[in-house]
């Protein structure tokens, strides 16, 4: 086996090809893969609730936007030291859980954030649909983190 790498070297303004023989070949076995602990474990009920809230808030948006909504739920749970259920069902905070079929994209967004620890922003605790409404009063006391698909994200200062 010969491994080759092709890259552009700006120092000499040329394409460089580097080939080498590997020193060790790893052959996959039939062994079971190691079980990896989730970044932020959820019960089955909590996972369904988060998926349904993310679907209610952002089901038509990109996976990045859905991940940012899921991260908002997770970061709020941590910063407020509250349960997932309490955060998701607090009055006037999130849309009521979606009652339709949750898409695979939404399930993936929740899995990427809660199981794999993926983050869209360093921390995010609030969002609103900036393409639909004027900024809410609370935006003045929060730190703007960014906008995805016309949804503005903020964090507690």
NORFEN-V921642 format. One record per pair of residues at least 6 apart in sequence whose C-alpha atoms are under 6 Angstrom apart, sorted by sequence separation. I is the first residue (numbers start at 1). J is the second residue. If there is no record, write none. Layout:
i = <I;I>
j = <J;J>
This chain:
i = <8;77;112;146;8;77;146;7;8;58;145;7;145;6;144;6;143;5;142;143;5;142;4;142;143;4;142;3;3;2;2;131;130;130;129;130;128;128;127;127;126;127;126;124;125;124;56;70;56;56;67;55;66;53;52;52;63;76;68;72;72;40;39;40;39;38;39;39;65>
j = <14;83;118;152;15;84;153;15;16;66;153;16;154;16;154;17;154;17;154;155;18;155;18;156;157;19;157;19;20;20;21;150;150;151;151;152;151;152;152;153;153;154;154;154;155;155;95;110;97;98;109;98;109;97;97;98;109;125;120;124;125;114;114;115;115;115;116;117;148>
